């Protein structure tokens, strides 16, 4: 935090040329959100470190904020999902401890105009339940096992959740493999365009206490 080159409080700032750090307090209008900030810096090897500090009310169960590291794609034209040949991400996170808090560490990946398709990958779940219905269990992909949930917003639009059956605090994920699996099962249109890929924390409650998530050596690598 002391060495941060980017400090975000309900706003975005650049971390190098590849990433933006956005402390997205998206659900705080009319809700009793507490203070939150995010701090980021670029490492010499191109990875990034970032720290999230958040204090959210005890007992709250709705997602209030999503502080995250963002990877933005060009929008004119937006690349096609079919043009991606590799999407991998590596992370290490030290999550907070303490009872009665409610949050999850997750990728939030957006496709198609008007964010019609949301693709979430939960790597560490602390008290949350995905939306929609569970549509698959114990799906083995890339050496990891997921339960999958699908929340339909009409037609092929909606949110798909890949939830690890065992929490992890470090690892490398083959995200393209997950996209392709979802596409073959109708949860992500094969002709999708790519918008934005994020990694961070959906925060509902910290039990009224300040809690900290520390991410180190985070990277997202996309080839087309």
C-alpha angles and dihedrals in degrees: 000000000000090000097043116139091189125046117183128190109170090327141077132254134177124261102192116314098298105053142046122201110216123183092202108195088179100155100043099099103108093356124103098249121174128214120299137172139172129210127197143179138180120241124218091250092056096258120119136225122207138175128204123202117188138167112191130170123278115254097018113139104177119090109258104173142012111199105186149156108249132209110196126202126209112269102204096084105001111215119252122244086233090060093061114100098176137010115176132161133191125196145164121197134181105205126199124262129221138096130270098030124129124207145105136217106231149159112237111198123184131206138180133011117317090013090282093165125043120189117194128187113192112202099170120023121191107179106326131122120206121241124253124018134322106250102173138018135204095005109176114215128157093351093306133097125227141186110214129214128188127200111188119212095181131304110350093337120107148083126293120196124202104194119188111233089218122039117241131192098194136026151105120263128201096217095177089062089056092049091051093048091050091048093054089052097048099253095111122031112243091225093054123142120221123242117163138345119206138180123194146092130304102212123201103154139355091186089257093297132111109260130184135209116193119198120191134186093004118174139168117195122191126182126185 
